[in-house]
Amino acid sequence: MGVGAVGAALGEDPGTLEEVYEPYLIKEGFIKRTPRGREVTDLAYEHLHRSRFTGTGSLFE
């Protein structure tokens, strides 16, 4: 999901997400920037009490 889509879903300007929220989330270790884009880290999954690998991997679950 791109920053524009997240911004639209939250009612927030994409620039604000990149300039304010993203640096904080990176600093805390919840997201990382990769050549493929932004990725959620294992720490974020643990913080939210979620498992990264649930289900069978189907797009329709």
PyMOL Python script that loads the backbone (N, CA, C, O; Angstrom):
from pymol import cmd

cmd.read_pdbstr("""\
ATOM      1  N   MET A   1       0.855  -1.161   0.000  1.00  0.00           N
ATOM      2  CA  MET A   1       0.000   0.000   0.000  1.00  0.00           C
ATOM      3  C   MET A   1       0.902   1.225   0.000  1.00  0.00           C
ATOM      4  O   MET A   1       1.872   1.295   0.754  1.00  0.00           O
ATOM      5  N   GLY A   2       0.574   2.180  -0.846  1.00  0.00           N
ATOM      6  CA  GLY A   2       1.382   3.382  -0.949  1.00  0.00           C
ATOM      7  C   GLY A   2       1.002   4.432   0.088  1.00  0.00           C
ATOM      8  O   GLY A   2      -0.041   4.346   0.737  1.00  0.00           O
ATOM      9  N   VAL A   3       1.870   5.419   0.224  1.00  0.00           N
ATOM     10  CA  VAL A   3       1.649   6.486   1.186  1.00  0.00           C
ATOM     11  C   VAL A   3       0.383   7.262   0.844  1.00  0.00           C
ATOM     12  O   VAL A   3      -0.347   7.683   1.742  1.00  0.00           O
ATOM     13  N   GLY A   4       0.118   7.454  -0.440  1.00  0.00           N
ATOM     14  CA  GLY A   4      -1.091   8.168  -0.847  1.00  0.00           C
ATOM     15  C   GLY A   4      -2.355   7.448  -0.413  1.00  0.00           C
ATOM     16  O   GLY A   4      -3.308   8.082   0.041  1.00  0.00           O
ATOM     17  N   ALA A   5      -2.369   6.135  -0.547  1.00  0.00           N
ATOM     18  CA  ALA A   5      -3.540   5.349  -0.147  1.00  0.00           C
ATOM     19  C   ALA A   5      -3.715   5.367   1.372  1.00  0.00           C
ATOM     20  O   ALA A   5      -4.836   5.472   1.870  1.00  0.00           O
ATOM     21  N   VAL A   6      -2.619   5.265   2.096  1.00  0.00           N
ATOM     22  CA  VAL A   6      -2.696   5.320   3.561  1.00  0.00           C
ATOM     23  C   VAL A   6      -3.195   6.688   3.991  1.00  0.00           C
ATOM     24  O   VAL A   6      -4.046   6.796   4.873  1.00  0.00           O
ATOM     25  N   GLY A   7      -2.662   7.737   3.364  1.00  0.00           N
ATOM     26  CA  GLY A   7      -3.094   9.092   3.695  1.00  0.00           C
ATOM     27  C   GLY A   7      -4.569   9.301   3.444  1.00  0.00           C
ATOM     28  O   GLY A   7      -5.261   9.920   4.253  1.00  0.00           O
ATOM     29  N   ALA A   8      -5.057   8.786   2.324  1.00  0.00           N
ATOM     30  CA  ALA A   8      -6.478   8.910   2.010  1.00  0.00           C
ATOM     31  C   ALA A   8      -7.329   8.154   3.024  1.00  0.00           C
ATOM     32  O   ALA A   8      -8.376   8.646   3.442  1.00  0.00           O
ATOM     33  N   ALA A   9      -6.890   6.972   3.418  1.00  0.00           N
ATOM     34  CA  ALA A   9      -7.647   6.172   4.383  1.00  0.00           C
ATOM     35  C   ALA A   9      -7.697   6.845   5.754  1.00  0.00           C
ATOM     36  O   ALA A   9      -8.686   6.720   6.476  1.00  0.00           O
ATOM     37  N   LEU A  10      -6.634   7.555   6.107  1.00  0.00           N
ATOM     38  CA  LEU A  10      -6.563   8.203   7.414  1.00  0.00           C
ATOM     39  C   LEU A  10      -7.034   9.656   7.384  1.00  0.00           C
ATOM     40  O   LEU A  10      -7.174  10.289   8.430  1.00  0.00           O
ATOM     41  N   GLY A  11      -7.278  10.179   6.187  1.00  0.00           N
ATOM     42  CA  GLY A  11      -7.651  11.585   6.077  1.00  0.00           C
ATOM     43  C   GLY A  11      -6.478  12.503   6.378  1.00  0.00           C
ATOM     44  O   GLY A  11      -6.655  13.602   6.902  1.00  0.00           O
ATOM     45  N   GLU A  12      -5.280  12.043   6.042  1.00  0.00           N
ATOM     46  CA  GLU A  12      -4.052  12.783   6.344  1.00  0.00           C
ATOM     47  C   GLU A  12      -3.304  13.043   5.043  1.00  0.00           C
ATOM     48  O   GLU A  12      -3.351  12.230   4.119  1.00  0.00           O
ATOM     49  N   ASP A  13      -2.623  14.167   4.976  1.00  0.00           N
ATOM     50  CA  ASP A  13      -1.823  14.507   3.806  1.00  0.00           C
ATOM     51  C   ASP A  13      -0.642  13.539   3.687  1.00  0.00           C
ATOM     52  O   ASP A  13       0.051  13.304   4.677  1.00  0.00           O
ATOM     53  N   PRO A  14      -0.395  12.970   2.493  1.00  0.00           N
ATOM     54  CA  PRO A  14       0.742  12.049   2.338  1.00  0.00           C
ATOM     55  C   PRO A  14       2.080  12.682   2.726  1.00  0.00           C
ATOM     56  O   PRO A  14       2.962  11.995   3.242  1.00  0.00           O
ATOM     57  N   GLY A  15       2.235  13.980   2.481  1.00  0.00           N
ATOM     58  CA  GLY A  15       3.470  14.659   2.876  1.00  0.00           C
ATOM     59  C   GLY A  15       3.673  14.643   4.378  1.00  0.00           C
ATOM     60  O   GLY A  15       4.794  14.478   4.859  1.00  0.00           O
ATOM     61  N   THR A  16       2.589  14.815   5.119  1.00  0.00           N
ATOM     62  CA  THR A  16       2.669  14.771   6.583  1.00  0.00           C
ATOM     63  C   THR A  16       3.077  13.382   7.047  1.00  0.00           C
ATOM     64  O   THR A  16       3.872  13.242   7.976  1.00  0.00           O
ATOM     65  N   LEU A  17       2.533  12.354   6.401  1.00  0.00           N
ATOM     66  CA  LEU A  17       2.906  10.988   6.772  1.00  0.00           C
ATOM     67  C   LEU A  17       4.401  10.765   6.586  1.00  0.00           C
ATOM     68  O   LEU A  17       5.063  10.187   7.448  1.00  0.00           O
ATOM     69  N   GLU A  18       4.929  11.227   5.454  1.00  0.00           N
ATOM     70  CA  GLU A  18       6.346  11.027   5.165  1.00  0.00           C
ATOM     71  C   GLU A  18       7.258  11.879   6.048  1.00  0.00           C
ATOM     72  O   GLU A  18       8.346  11.439   6.420  1.00  0.00           O
ATOM     73  N   GLU A  19       6.827  13.080   6.379  1.00  0.00           N
ATOM     74  CA  GLU A  19       7.694  14.000   7.116  1.00  0.00           C
ATOM     75  C   GLU A  19       7.578  13.889   8.635  1.00  0.00           C
ATOM     76  O   GLU A  19       8.534  14.193   9.349  1.00  0.00           O
ATOM     77  N   VAL A  20       6.425  13.459   9.136  1.00  0.00           N
ATOM     78  CA  VAL A  20       6.205  13.427  10.587  1.00  0.00           C
ATOM     79  C   VAL A  20       6.162  11.998  11.124  1.00  0.00           C
ATOM     80  O   VAL A  20       6.948  11.635  11.999  1.00  0.00           O
ATOM     81  N   TYR A  21       5.251  11.197  10.602  1.00  0.00           N
ATOM     82  CA  TYR A  21       5.032   9.859  11.165  1.00  0.00           C
ATOM     83  C   TYR A  21       6.099   8.854  10.766  1.00  0.00           C
ATOM     84  O   TYR A  21       6.577   8.086  11.601  1.00  0.00           O
ATOM     85  N   GLU A  22       6.478   8.856   9.488  1.00  0.00           N
ATOM     86  CA  GLU A  22       7.432   7.854   9.015  1.00  0.00           C
ATOM     87  C   GLU A  22       8.777   7.900   9.751  1.00  0.00           C
ATOM     88  O   GLU A  22       9.264   6.845  10.157  1.00  0.00           O
ATOM     89  N   PRO A  23       9.398   9.069   9.944  1.00  0.00           N
ATOM     90  CA  PRO A  23      10.672   9.073  10.681  1.00  0.00           C
ATOM     91  C   PRO A  23      10.550   8.502  12.093  1.00  0.00           C
ATOM     92  O   PRO A  23      11.451   7.813  12.571  1.00  0.00           O
ATOM     93  N   TYR A  24       9.439   8.791  12.750  1.00  0.00           N
ATOM     94  CA  TYR A  24       9.218   8.253  14.100  1.00  0.00           C
ATOM     95  C   TYR A  24       9.111   6.729  14.055  1.00  0.00           C
ATOM     96  O   TYR A  24       9.736   6.037  14.859  1.00  0.00           O
ATOM     97  N   LEU A  25       8.324   6.209  13.118  1.00  0.00           N
ATOM     98  CA  LEU A  25       8.143   4.756  13.025  1.00  0.00           C
ATOM     99  C   LEU A  25       9.441   4.052  12.656  1.00  0.00           C
ATOM    100  O   LEU A  25       9.704   2.945  13.125  1.00  0.00           O
ATOM    101  N   ILE A  26      10.251   4.690  11.819  1.00  0.00           N
ATOM    102  CA  ILE A  26      11.559   4.120  11.481  1.00  0.00           C
ATOM    103  C   ILE A  26      12.465   4.142  12.706  1.00  0.00           C
ATOM    104  O   ILE A  26      13.126   3.148  13.007  1.00  0.00           O
ATOM    105  N   LYS A  27      12.499   5.273  13.416  1.00  0.00           N
ATOM    106  CA  LYS A  27      13.343   5.406  14.606  1.00  0.00           C
ATOM    107  C   LYS A  27      12.988   4.371  15.664  1.00  0.00           C
ATOM    108  O   LYS A  27      13.874   3.812  16.311  1.00  0.00           O
ATOM    109  N   GLU A  28      11.694   4.113  15.843  1.00  0.00           N
ATOM    110  CA  GLU A  28      11.243   3.134  16.826  1.00  0.00           C
ATOM    111  C   GLU A  28      11.403   1.696  16.344  1.00  0.00           C
ATOM    112  O   GLU A  28      11.257   0.761  17.131  1.00  0.00           O
ATOM    113  N   GLY A  29      11.700   1.511  15.064  1.00  0.00           N
ATOM    114  CA  GLY A  29      11.942   0.178  14.528  1.00  0.00           C
ATOM    115  C   GLY A  29      10.698  -0.549  14.052  1.00  0.00           C
ATOM    116  O   GLY A  29      10.726  -1.768  13.882  1.00  0.00           O
ATOM    117  N   PHE A  30       9.597   0.180  13.831  1.00  0.00           N
ATOM    118  CA  PHE A  30       8.351  -0.464  13.398  1.00  0.00           C
ATOM    119  C   PHE A  30       8.259  -0.620  11.883  1.00  0.00           C
ATOM    120  O   PHE A  30       7.589  -1.532  11.398  1.00  0.00           O
ATOM    121  N   ILE A  31       8.916   0.251  11.135  1.00  0.00           N
ATOM    122  CA  ILE A  31       8.967   0.097   9.684  1.00  0.00           C
ATOM    123  C   ILE A  31      10.393   0.332   9.215  1.00  0.00           C
ATOM    124  O   ILE A  31      11.200   0.935   9.923  1.00  0.00           O
ATOM    125  N   LYS A  32      10.697  -0.150   8.012  1.00  0.00           N
ATOM    126  CA  LYS A  32      11.995   0.099   7.406  1.00  0.00           C
ATOM    127  C   LYS A  32      11.787   0.377   5.929  1.00  0.00           C
ATOM    128  O   LYS A  32      10.841  -0.114   5.314  1.00  0.00           O
ATOM    129  N   ARG A  33      12.686   1.172   5.374  1.00  0.00           N
ATOM    130  CA  ARG A  33      12.638   1.477   3.949  1.00  0.00           C
ATOM    131  C   ARG A  33      13.591   0.535   3.241  1.00  0.00           C
ATOM    132  O   ARG A  33      14.754   0.410   3.623  1.00  0.00           O
ATOM    133  N   THR A  34      13.097  -0.122   2.218  1.00  0.00           N
ATOM    134  CA  THR A  34      13.890  -1.062   1.442  1.00  0.00           C
ATOM    135  C   THR A  34      13.782  -0.681  -0.031  1.00  0.00           C
ATOM    136  O   THR A  34      12.972   0.177  -0.380  1.00  0.00           O
ATOM    137  N   PRO A  35      14.575  -1.296  -0.901  1.00  0.00           N
ATOM    138  CA  PRO A  35      14.432  -1.030  -2.334  1.00  0.00           C
ATOM    139  C   PRO A  35      13.029  -1.385  -2.856  1.00  0.00           C
ATOM    140  O   PRO A  35      12.592  -0.856  -3.878  1.00  0.00           O
ATOM    141  N   ARG A  36      12.338  -2.274  -2.155  1.00  0.00           N
ATOM    142  CA  ARG A  36      10.979  -2.656  -2.553  1.00  0.00           C
ATOM    143  C   ARG A  36       9.920  -1.722  -1.981  1.00  0.00           C
ATOM    144  O   ARG A  36       8.741  -1.848  -2.312  1.00  0.00           O
ATOM    145  N   GLY A  37      10.325  -0.789  -1.128  1.00  0.00           N
ATOM    146  CA  GLY A  37       9.384   0.126  -0.496  1.00  0.00           C
ATOM    147  C   GLY A  37       9.436  -0.018   1.010  1.00  0.00           C
ATOM    148  O   GLY A  37      10.390  -0.571   1.557  1.00  0.00           O
ATOM    149  N   ARG A  38       8.418   0.476   1.675  1.00  0.00           N
ATOM    150  CA  ARG A  38       8.365   0.395   3.137  1.00  0.00           C
ATOM    151  C   ARG A  38       7.868  -0.973   3.564  1.00  0.00           C
ATOM    152  O   ARG A  38       6.942  -1.526   2.971  1.00  0.00           O
ATOM    153  N   GLU A  39       8.498  -1.516   4.605  1.00  0.00           N
ATOM    154  CA  GLU A  39       8.093  -2.819   5.124  1.00  0.00           C
ATOM    155  C   GLU A  39       7.900  -2.746   6.624  1.00  0.00           C
ATOM    156  O   GLU A  39       8.638  -2.054   7.325  1.00  0.00           O
ATOM    157  N   VAL A  40       6.914  -3.456   7.104  1.00  0.00           N
ATOM    158  CA  VAL A  40       6.667  -3.559   8.535  1.00  0.00           C
ATOM    159  C   VAL A  40       7.665  -4.551   9.115  1.00  0.00           C
ATOM    160  O   VAL A  40       7.924  -5.593   8.513  1.00  0.00           O
ATOM    161  N   THR A  41       8.226  -4.239  10.274  1.00  0.00           N
ATOM    162  CA  THR A  41       9.225  -5.107  10.897  1.00  0.00           C
ATOM    163  C   THR A  41       8.576  -6.116  11.843  1.00  0.00           C
ATOM    164  O   THR A  41       7.401  -6.004  12.192  1.00  0.00           O
ATOM    165  N   ASP A  42       9.368  -7.093  12.242  1.00  0.00           N
ATOM    166  CA  ASP A  42       8.882  -8.076  13.211  1.00  0.00           C
ATOM    167  C   ASP A  42       8.500  -7.399  14.527  1.00  0.00           C
ATOM    168  O   ASP A  42       7.555  -7.822  15.193  1.00  0.00           O
ATOM    169  N   LEU A  43       9.229  -6.355  14.900  1.00  0.00           N
ATOM    170  CA  LEU A  43       8.929  -5.626  16.127  1.00  0.00           C
ATOM    171  C   LEU A  43       7.514  -5.047  16.095  1.00  0.00           C
ATOM    172  O   LEU A  43       6.810  -5.071  17.105  1.00  0.00           O
ATOM    173  N   ALA A  44       7.099  -4.532  14.947  1.00  0.00           N
ATOM    174  CA  ALA A  44       5.745  -3.984  14.827  1.00  0.00           C
ATOM    175  C   ALA A  44       4.699  -5.079  14.996  1.00  0.00           C
ATOM    176  O   ALA A  44       3.685  -4.873  15.663  1.00  0.00           O
ATOM    177  N   TYR A  45       4.939  -6.237  14.396  1.00  0.00           N
ATOM    178  CA  TYR A  45       4.000  -7.345  14.567  1.00  0.00           C
ATOM    179  C   TYR A  45       3.907  -7.760  16.031  1.00  0.00           C
ATOM    180  O   TYR A  45       2.815  -8.014  16.540  1.00  0.00           O
ATOM    181  N   GLU A  46       5.052  -7.828  16.706  1.00  0.00           N
ATOM    182  CA  GLU A  46       5.047  -8.190  18.131  1.00  0.00           C
ATOM    183  C   GLU A  46       4.291  -7.148  18.951  1.00  0.00           C
ATOM    184  O   GLU A  46       3.509  -7.492  19.838  1.00  0.00           O
ATOM    185  N   HIS A  47       4.530  -5.875  18.650  1.00  0.00           N
ATOM    186  CA  HIS A  47       3.868  -4.791  19.384  1.00  0.00           C
ATOM    187  C   HIS A  47       2.343  -4.863  19.235  1.00  0.00           C
ATOM    188  O   HIS A  47       1.609  -4.553  20.173  1.00  0.00           O
ATOM    189  N   LEU A  48       1.880  -5.269  18.062  1.00  0.00           N
ATOM    190  CA  LEU A  48       0.444  -5.361  17.787  1.00  0.00           C
ATOM    191  C   LEU A  48      -0.130  -6.736  18.115  1.00  0.00           C
ATOM    192  O   LEU A  48      -1.307  -7.001  17.870  1.00  0.00           O
ATOM    193  N   HIS A  49       0.713  -7.610  18.671  1.00  0.00           N
ATOM    194  CA  HIS A  49       0.296  -8.977  19.030  1.00  0.00           C
ATOM    195  C   HIS A  49      -0.283  -9.696  17.816  1.00  0.00           C
ATOM    196  O   HIS A  49      -1.338 -10.327  17.891  1.00  0.00           O
ATOM    197  N   ARG A  50       0.422  -9.588  16.707  1.00  0.00           N
ATOM    198  CA  ARG A  50       0.023 -10.239  15.457  1.00  0.00           C
ATOM    199  C   ARG A  50       1.131 -11.157  15.000  1.00  0.00           C
ATOM    200  O   ARG A  50       2.284 -11.021  15.410  1.00  0.00           O
ATOM    201  N   SER A  51       0.769 -12.091  14.149  1.00  0.00           N
ATOM    202  CA  SER A  51       1.747 -12.978  13.554  1.00  0.00           C
ATOM    203  C   SER A  51       1.921 -12.587  12.093  1.00  0.00           C
ATOM    204  O   SER A  51       0.942 -12.353  11.385  1.00  0.00           O
ATOM    205  N   ARG A  52       3.153 -12.519  11.652  1.00  0.00           N
ATOM    206  CA  ARG A  52       3.428 -12.177  10.260  1.00  0.00           C
ATOM    207  C   ARG A  52       2.932 -13.278   9.328  1.00  0.00           C
ATOM    208  O   ARG A  52       2.460 -12.999   8.226  1.00  0.00           O
ATOM    209  N   PHE A  53       3.039 -14.512   9.767  1.00  0.00           N
ATOM    210  CA  PHE A  53       2.746 -15.650   8.906  1.00  0.00           C
ATOM    211  C   PHE A  53       1.491 -16.371   9.371  1.00  0.00           C
ATOM    212  O   PHE A  53       1.581 -17.411  10.023  1.00  0.00           O
ATOM    213  N   THR A  54       0.330 -15.837   9.045  1.00  0.00           N
ATOM    214  CA  THR A  54      -0.931 -16.499   9.374  1.00  0.00           C
ATOM    215  C   THR A  54      -1.615 -16.920   8.091  1.00  0.00           C
ATOM    216  O   THR A  54      -1.411 -16.305   7.044  1.00  0.00           O
ATOM    217  N   GLY A  55      -2.409 -17.943   8.160  1.00  0.00           N
ATOM    218  CA  GLY A  55      -3.139 -18.402   7.000  1.00  0.00           C
ATOM    219  C   GLY A  55      -2.266 -19.161   6.032  1.00  0.00           C
ATOM    220  O   GLY A  55      -1.132 -19.519   6.351  1.00  0.00           O
ATOM    221  N   THR A  56      -2.792 -19.405   4.851  1.00  0.00           N
ATOM    222  CA  THR A  56      -2.089 -20.186   3.846  1.00  0.00           C
ATOM    223  C   THR A  56      -1.415 -19.322   2.813  1.00  0.00           C
ATOM    224  O   THR A  56      -0.785 -19.838   1.890  1.00  0.00           O
ATOM    225  N   GLY A  57      -1.535 -18.006   2.948  1.00  0.00           N
ATOM    226  CA  GLY A  57      -0.923 -17.119   1.981  1.00  0.00           C
ATOM    227  C   GLY A  57      -1.840 -16.778   0.831  1.00  0.00           C
ATOM    228  O   GLY A  57      -1.429 -16.098  -0.109  1.00  0.00           O
ATOM    229  N   SER A  58      -3.067 -17.236   0.889  1.00  0.00           N
ATOM    230  CA  SER A  58      -4.027 -16.941  -0.171  1.00  0.00           C
ATOM    231  C   SER A  58      -4.451 -15.482  -0.110  1.00  0.00           C
ATOM    232  O   SER A  58      -4.600 -14.916   0.973  1.00  0.00           O
ATOM    233  N   LEU A  59      -4.642 -14.885  -1.255  1.00  0.00           N
ATOM    234  CA  LEU A  59      -5.100 -13.496  -1.309  1.00  0.00           C
ATOM    235  C   LEU A  59      -6.539 -13.356  -0.837  1.00  0.00           C
ATOM    236  O   LEU A  59      -6.983 -12.258  -0.504  1.00  0.00           O
ATOM    237  N   PHE A  60      -7.268 -14.465  -0.808  1.00  0.00           N
ATOM    238  CA  PHE A  60      -8.704 -14.390  -0.538  1.00  0.00           C
ATOM    239  C   PHE A  60      -9.076 -14.879   0.846  1.00  0.00           C
ATOM    240  O   PHE A  60     -10.227 -15.254   1.067  1.00  0.00           O
ATOM    241  N   GLU A  61      -8.146 -14.889   1.784  1.00  0.00           N
ATOM    242  CA  GLU A  61      -8.456 -15.287   3.156  1.00  0.00           C
ATOM    243  C   GLU A  61      -8.723 -14.080   4.003  1.00  0.00           C
ATOM    244  O   GLU A  61      -9.003 -14.212   5.194  1.00  0.00           O
TER     245      GLU A  61
END
""", "prot")
cmd.dss("prot")
cmd.show_as("cartoon", "prot")
cmd.util.cbc("prot")
cmd.orient("prot")
